[in-house]
Amino acid sequence: MSKASVLALSLAAAAAAVLSAAAWAQGGAAQPPVRVRGVIAHVDATSLTVKDRSGEVVTMVRPPDMRVVEVLPVTLDAIKPNSFVGAGSLPQPDGTQRAVEVLVFPEAMRGTGEGFRPWDYMPNGTMTNATVSALAAAPASVPGGRKLVLRYKDGEKTVIVPRGTPIVTFKPAQDDQQALVVQGAKVVVTAQLKDGKPTASSMLVGRHGFTPPM
């Protein structure tokens, strides 16, 4: 079964489960979103087609209110004490998390998605959105890296960030969507089923071929 079919079925199944609840009929609930990671194959004012990283092609409705956020690379030095970050990681045998990407949130987005949860980017992936409460050099086994203690409201995690790990930040694309949302751009699109159709609700996008690492 193609990725497009899987997406449609996943969205439809999620919607069906929610539609069975009276709360949905009253507008009080929504189905879980699905993320599509890939390259824009076609885009116009009302639709968006993405070639998923698996090679399948997924077409979605592009609503006028689709939120677009640019993903920009920054340096490891952008991570500072008290930064609010999102660390996509893999769990290690010693109980730490080894980062595969770190997002440094703009101050206006502090608190977004705070906590620790599974991450669908890769098998066994985790995501920790939290405040950097301690920052030090990584263990000798990870030369050039950083050791972060990330504290959130229900606990904390220790995250090792090896040298070369992608570090990024966000920039809302308020007046720049025409230049960013173009054929060939690399994106992460969040979609939900609306009126029976897969519909994009938000997009993370890189400029000039940059790949959002999340």
Secondary structure as UniProt FT lines:
FT   HELIX           3..19
FT   HELIX           22..25
FT   TURN            26..27
FT   STRAND          34..43
FT   STRAND          47..52
FT   TURN            53..54
FT   STRAND          57..61
FT   TURN            64..65
FT   STRAND          67..73
FT   HELIX           76..78
FT   TURN            81..82
FT   STRAND          84..91
FT   TURN            93..94
FT   STRAND          97..104
FT   HELIX           107..109
FT   TURN            110..113
FT   STRAND          115..118
FT   TURN            120..121
FT   TURN            123..124
FT   STRAND          126..137
FT   TURN            140..141
FT   TURN            143..144
FT   STRAND          146..152
FT   TURN            153..154
FT   STRAND          155..161
FT   TURN            163..164
FT   STRAND          167..172
FT   HELIX           177..180
FT   TURN            183..184
FT   STRAND          186..194
FT   TURN            195..196
FT   STRAND          197..205
FT   TURN            208..209
//
